[in-house]
Amino acid sequence: MTLIKSISGIRGTIGGKVGDNLTPVDAVKFASAYGTFLKQNVDSSLRPDNKLKVVIGRDARISGPMIHNLVVNTLIGLGIDVIDLGLSTTPTVEVAVPLEGADGGIILTASHNPKQWNALKLLNARGEFLNGADGAKILEIAEAEAFDFSDVDSLGTITENDAYMDIHIDEVLNLPLVDAEAVAKRKFKVVVDGVNSSGGIIIPKLLELMGVEVVKLYCEPNGHFPHNPEPLKEHLGDICKLVVEEKADFGIVVDPDVDRLAFISNDGEMFGEEYTLVAVADYLLSKTPGNTVSNMSSSRALRDITEKHNGSYQASAVGEVNVVELMKASNAIIGGEGNGGIIYPESHYGRDSLVGTALFLTHLANMEMTVAELRASYPQYFMSKNKIELTPQIDVDAVLKAMTEKYASENISTIDGVKIDFPTEWVHLRKSNTEPIIRIYTEAPTQNAADVLAERFVSELKQIAGI
């Protein structure tokens, strides 16, 4: 199965049969469901022309223009006005929605998935991902195909606005704890891997405005990803090599929609995507005491740093909407996910690589150390991230239940899949919301221990599942 319908949107591979993949028919169907949901739940009489307004943006993947045209014109057919940002980023659309006073937004991106994938990510009027209840309603509307399109005199309009990436950059530079002058004085040299998507435009532009010398790698937004776009060590050999060759201060890698951020240290080693949030939180907490949140698949290092600054740390279920919900409940000043996602409420409640980059640079500008030395100053944890491909025959819930029963004597959480906390290490097993896989994340004081723990649980899962 390569069409995944979830509360966070619809995601699938391009081509194939309707209902099995993300075909043009499926794109129209789910855009129709989202637009219908807005018409049912938002009072358009408050608008001068009685029309709803939705912001649309896309990443640079090859199928983007096709899906974009289908979605935009579907909303037009529902009588909804569209603010079309064109090529954009996920956080840019999130910033644009409230600035435009829009009723929602759609980002056309499959995030870190390979080029054959695309998706519709759905936002509310605050520019935040829809909650579970609203997502479920949209799936119900899509299933029933309960659409009512507008007559010819009530069609929506399109307003193109390509200024929002610049507006987004300005918003980031205006954050009180971003100090572009301090960064410029350090004359940093940074290599950027934009995986040939919109990050290749927006990240270099942000850096240059902060006085950073930029070396571009894969920054042509043509959608031909030169490597697997998930910013993991095994995919980033080229930039690791180039950072050393260029004698750069560090490297920056983003995924196609620019909501995940990873750094390469000056020695060509991975800073660790888990430590993106740790470093940014360390800086913010040193300036503004407060609480933090990450998901339960993220490193214990954030907890340690938070407690060092006398704050309180909490873990949510995996998923940006769950992190945001807990951040609001605990009044967290910084949060995110260990996949390199930074959520800074002072800007907006969404993962944002621009915010993360600007805050990290400011932090580094205030430190008399290299990026490798900064990384070594943090609590040392090592993770292993693995996955098992699923077949329709596998009963994932039954597999996870069996695992829960097997380790019932340990410290277990079943808020999201199964997380088993051992005294010095942990393992988190969960079904992915974005791919047909079970994820197996482990963390331990050494890489070898994390790998061994992961191998053990992969083996146990396969045995229980009969793979």
C-alpha positions in Angstrom: 0.0 0.0 0.0 1.5 3.3 -1.1 -1.5 5.7 -0.3 -1.4 6.6 3.3 -4.5 8.4 4.7 -3.9 9.8 8.1 -5.1 12.7 10.3 -2.1 14.7 9.2 -3.0 14.5 5.5 -2.8 12.2 2.5 0.5 10.9 1.2 1.4 8.5 -1.6 3.4 7.6 -4.6 2.6 9.1 -8.0 0.9 7.0 -10.6 -0.9 3.7 -10.5 -4.4 2.9 -9.6 -6.9 5.3 -7.9 -7.1 4.6 -4.1 -3.8 2.7 -4.1 -1.5 5.5 -5.0 -1.6 9.3 -5.1 -3.3 9.7 -8.5 -4.8 13.0 -9.8 -8.2 11.6 -8.8 -7.0 11.1 -5.2 -5.5 14.6 -5.1 -8.8 16.2 -6.2 -10.8 14.0 -3.8 -8.8 15.0 -0.7 -8.5 18.6 -1.7 -12.3 18.5 -2.1 -12.7 17.0 1.3 -10.5 19.6 3.0 -12.3 22.5 1.2 -15.6 21.0 2.1 -14.5 20.7 5.8 -13.6 24.4 5.9 -17.0 25.3 4.3 -18.8 23.3 7.0 -16.8 24.6 9.9 -15.8 28.2 9.1 -18.2 31.1 9.0 -17.6 32.7 5.6 -20.2 35.4 6.4 -17.4 37.2 8.3 -15.7 37.8 4.9 -16.5 40.8 2.8 -17.3 38.6 -0.2 -18.5 35.5 1.8 -15.5 33.5 0.5 -13.0 31.4 2.4 -9.3 31.8 1.8 -6.6 29.1 1.7 -2.8 29.5 1.3 -1.0 26.9 -1.0 2.7 26.2 -1.4 4.8 23.3 -2.6 8.3 21.9 -2.5 10.3 21.4 -5.7 9.6 17.7 -6.3 8.9 16.7 -9.9 5.2 16.0 -9.4 4.7 19.3 -7.6 3.3 21.4 -10.4 0.8 18.7 -11.4 -0.5 18.2 -7.9 -0.4 21.9 -7.2 -2.6 22.7 -10.2 -5.1 20.0 -9.3 -5.4 21.1 -5.7 -5.6 24.9 -6.5 -8.3 24.4 -9.1 -10.3 22.1 -6.9 -10.5 24.7 -4.2 -11.4 27.3 -6.9 -14.2 24.9 -7.9 -15.5 24.9 -4.3 -15.7 28.7 -4.3 -12.6 29.2 -2.1 -10.0 31.9 -2.9 -6.4 30.7 -3.1 -3.2 32.6 -2.1 -0.7 30.8 -4.2 2.9 31.0 -2.9 4.2 28.6 -5.6 7.6 27.1 -4.7 7.8 27.5 -1.0 8.6 25.6 2.3 6.4 24.1 4.9 7.3 26.7 7.6 6.8 29.5 5.1 3.3 28.4 4.4 2.7 28.1 8.2 3.9 31.7 8.6 1.8 32.9 5.7 -1.6 31.6 6.8 -2.1 33.9 9.8 -0.4 36.8 8.1 -2.9 36.5 5.2 -5.8 36.1 7.6 -6.5 32.8 5.8 -8.8 30.0 6.9 -6.3 27.3 6.3 -3.4 26.1 4.3 -2.1 23.2 2.2 1.5 22.3 1.7 2.2 20.0 -1.2 5.2 18.0 0.0 6.1 14.5 1.0 8.7 16.0 3.3 11.7 13.5 3.6 10.2 10.8 1.4 11.9 10.0 -2.0 11.0 11.7 -5.2 8.2 9.3 -6.3 6.1 10.5 -3.2 4.0 13.6 -2.7 1.4 14.6 -0.2 -1.2 17.2 1.0 -0.3 18.5 4.4 -3.3 20.4 6.0 -3.2 23.4 8.2 -5.8 25.3 10.3 -6.3 29.1 10.4 -3.4 29.4 12.9 -1.0 27.9 10.3 -0.7 24.7 12.5 -1.4 21.1 11.6 -5.0 20.0 12.1 -5.7 18.0 15.2 -6.8 14.4 15.2 -10.6 15.1 15.4 -10.5 17.5 12.4 -8.3 15.2 10.4 -10.7 12.3 11.0 -13.7 14.5 9.8 -11.8 15.2 6.5 -11.2 11.5 6.0 -15.0 10.8 6.5 -15.9 13.5 4.0 -13.5 12.1 1.5 -14.9 8.6 2.0 -18.5 9.7 1.5 -17.5 12.1 -1.4 -19.9 14.6 0.2 -18.8 17.5 -2.0 -20.9 20.4 -3.2 -19.1 22.6 -5.8 -19.8 26.2 -6.6 -21.7 27.5 -9.6 -20.0 29.5 -12.3 -20.7 32.9 -10.6 -19.2 31.8 -7.3 -15.9 30.3 -8.2 -12.8 31.2 -6.2 -10.0 33.3 -7.4 -6.2 32.9 -7.4 -3.8 35.5 -6.1 -0.1 34.7 -6.7 2.4 35.9 -4.1 6.0 34.9 -4.4 7.2 37.2 -1.7 6.7 34.9 1.3 10.1 33.3 1.4 11.6 36.8 1.9 8.9 37.7 4.4 9.7 34.5 6.3 13.4 35.3 6.4 12.7 38.8 7.6 10.5 37.4 10.4 13.3 35.1 11.5 15.9 37.9 11.5 13.6 40.1 13.6 13.4 37.5 16.4 14.9 39.1 19.6 17.3 36.2 20.2 18.6 36.1 16.7 21.7 38.3 16.4 22.8 38.7 12.8 25.4 41.3 13.7 27.2 38.9 16.1 27.1 36.2 13.4 28.5 38.5 10.7 31.5 39.4 12.9 32.5 35.8 13.1 32.7 35.5 9.3 31.5 31.9 9.2 31.8 29.7 6.1 29.0 27.2 5.7 28.2 24.5 3.2 24.5 24.0 2.4 22.9 20.9 1.0 19.4 21.9 -0.3 18.7 18.4 -1.8 17.6 20.3 -5.0 14.5 21.6 -3.4 13.3 25.0 -2.0 15.8 24.8 0.9 18.4 25.4 -1.7 17.0 28.9 -2.2 15.8 30.0 1.2 18.7 28.8 3.5 21.5 30.4 1.4 19.6 33.6 1.3 19.1 33.6 5.1 22.8 32.9 5.6 24.0 35.6 3.3 21.8 38.2 5.1 23.5 37.1 8.3 26.9 37.7 6.8 27.8 34.1 6.3 29.9 32.8 3.3 27.9 30.1 1.6 29.1 27.1 -0.4 26.1 25.6 -2.2 25.7 21.9 -2.8 22.6 20.5 -4.5 20.8 23.9 -4.3 19.0 23.8 -7.8 15.2 23.4 -7.0 14.6 21.0 -9.8 13.2 18.1 -7.7 15.9 15.6 -8.8 17.1 14.6 -5.3 20.8 13.7 -5.6 20.5 11.3 -2.6 17.8 10.0 -0.3 16.3 13.2 1.0 16.0 12.1 4.6 18.9 13.9 6.4 20.6 10.8 7.9 24.3 10.0 8.1 24.2 7.3 5.4 22.8 9.8 2.8 25.2 12.7 3.5 28.7 11.6 2.4 29.0 14.4 -0.2 28.5 17.3 2.2 30.6 15.6 5.0 33.5 15.5 2.5 32.9 19.0 1.2 32.8 20.6 4.6 36.4 19.3 5.2 37.6 20.2 1.7 36.3 23.8 2.0 37.6 24.2 5.6 34.1 25.3 6.4 32.9 26.0 10.0 30.0 23.5 9.5 27.4 22.2 7.1 23.7 22.5 6.9 21.3 19.9 5.5 17.5 20.3 5.1 14.9 18.0 3.8 12.8 19.0 0.7 10.2 21.0 2.6 12.7 22.6 5.0 11.2 21.5 8.3 14.0 19.2 9.3 17.5 20.5 10.0 20.8 18.6 10.4 24.3 20.0 10.9 27.7 18.6 9.8 30.5 19.5 12.3 33.7 21.2 11.0 35.5 17.8 11.1 33.1 16.3 8.6 31.2 14.3 11.2 27.5 14.4 11.8 26.6 16.8 14.6 23.6 14.5 15.0 20.1 15.5 14.0 19.0 14.7 17.6 21.4 17.4 18.8 20.0 20.2 16.6 17.2 20.7 19.1 19.6 20.2 22.1 21.9 23.0 20.9 19.2 25.4 20.1 17.4 24.7 23.4 20.7 25.2 25.3 21.0 28.7 23.8 17.4 29.7 24.4 17.3 28.4 27.9 20.5 30.3 28.8 18.6 33.5 27.8 15.0 32.6 28.7 14.4 30.1 31.5 11.5 27.8 30.8 10.3 24.3 29.8 10.9 22.0 26.8 9.1 19.3 25.0 10.1 16.7 22.4 8.6 13.4 21.3 9.3 10.1 23.0 11.5 9.0 20.1 13.9 11.8 20.8 17.2 11.9 22.8 17.4 12.1 26.6 20.0 14.8 26.0 17.2 17.5 25.8 15.9 16.4 29.2 19.5 16.8 30.6 20.0 20.2 29.1 16.6 21.4 30.3 17.3 20.3 33.8 20.7 21.9 33.7 18.9 25.2 33.2 16.4 24.4 35.9 13.5 23.8 33.5 11.0 21.0 33.2 11.1 18.5 30.3 8.1 16.4 29.0 7.8 13.9 26.2 4.8 13.6 23.8 3.6 11.0 21.4 5.3 11.2 18.0 3.9 13.7 15.6 4.2 17.5 15.3 0.6 18.1 16.4 1.2 16.1 19.6 4.4 18.0 20.4 2.7 21.3 19.8 -0.3 20.4 22.0 2.0 19.4 24.9 4.1 22.6 24.4 1.0 24.7 24.8 -0.1 22.8 27.8 3.3 23.1 29.5 4.0 26.6 28.3 7.3 25.4 26.7 9.6 28.0 25.2 11.2 25.5 22.8 10.3 22.1 21.5 10.4 19.8 18.6 11.5 16.4 17.4 14.8 14.5 17.4 14.6 14.4 13.6 16.0 17.9 13.5 12.6 19.7 13.9 12.8 23.0 15.8 9.5 24.5 17.1 9.9 28.0 18.6 6.6 29.6 19.7 8.1 33.1 19.6 8.0 32.6 15.8 5.2 30.0 15.2 4.1 26.6 16.3 5.7 24.6 13.5 9.1 22.9 12.7 11.2 25.5 11.1 14.8 25.1 9.7 15.2 28.8 9.2 14.5 29.5 12.9 16.8 26.6 13.9 19.6 27.8 11.6 19.5 31.5 12.8 19.4 30.5 16.5 22.2 28.0 16.1 24.4 30.5 14.3 23.7 33.1 17.1 24.6 30.4 19.7 27.8 29.6 17.9 28.8 33.2 17.5 28.6 33.6 21.3 30.8 30.5 21.9 34.6 30.4 21.6 34.6 26.9 20.2 34.2 24.9 17.0 31.0 23.1 16.1 32.8 19.7 16.9 33.8 21.1 20.4 30.2 22.4 21.0 28.8 18.9 20.2 31.4 17.3 22.5 30.2 19.6 25.3 26.7 18.0 25.4 25.6 14.8 27.2 26.7 11.9 25.1 24.0 9.6 23.9 23.9 7.5 20.7 20.9 6.3 18.7 20.2 3.6 16.3 17.2 4.2 14.0 15.9 1.1 12.1 12.7 0.0 10.4 10.9 -3.1 9.3 8.9 -3.1 6.1 5.3 -4.1 6.6 3.1 -6.4 4.5 -0.7 -6.2 4.7 -0.7 -9.6 6.5 1.1 -8.3 9.5 -1.1 -7.4 12.5 1.0 -4.6 13.9 -1.2 -4.0 17.0 -0.9 -7.6 17.9 2.9 -7.6 17.5 3.2 -4.5 19.7 0.9 -5.9 22.3 3.0 -9.1 22.5 6.1 -7.0 23.0 4.3 -5.1 25.8 3.4 -8.3 27.5 7.0 -9.7 27.1 8.5 -6.6 28.8 5.7 -6.0 31.3 8.2 -5.9 34.2 10.1 -2.9 32.7 9.2 0.8 32.7 6.8 0.9 29.7 4.8 3.6 28.0 2.1 2.8 25.4 1.0 6.4 24.7 2.5 5.9 21.2 3.4 2.3 20.2 5.6 0.8 22.9 8.5 2.6 24.6 10.6 0.6 27.1 12.9 2.6 29.4 15.8 0.6 30.7 18.1 2.2 33.3 20.7 3.4 30.9 19.0 2.9 27.5 15.6 2.8 25.8 13.8 1.4 22.8 10.7 2.8 21.1 8.7 0.7 18.7 5.9 2.2 16.7 4.0 2.1 13.4 4.9 5.0 11.2 2.2 7.5 10.2 3.9 8.3 6.9 5.3 5.0 5.6 4.2 1.3 5.7 6.9 0.4 8.3 7.5 -0.2 12.0 10.2 2.1 13.4 12.6 0.8 15.9 14.6 3.6 17.7 17.1 2.9 20.4 19.4 5.0 22.5 22.3 4.1 24.8 25.6 5.6 26.2 27.6 4.1 23.3 26.8 3.5 19.6 27.6 -0.2 19.9 25.2 -0.6 22.8 22.5 1.2 20.8 23.1 -0.9 17.7 23.1 -4.2 19.7 19.8 -3.2 21.4 18.3 -2.4 18.0 19.4 -5.7 16.5 17.9 -7.5 19.4 14.5 -5.9 19.1 14.5 -6.1 15.2 15.0 -9.8 15.6 12.4 -10.2 18.3 9.8 -8.2 16.3 10.5 -10.3 13.2 10.1 -13.5 15.2 6.8 -12.3 16.7 5.5 -11.1 13.3 6.6 -14.3 11.5 8.8 -12.5 9.0 
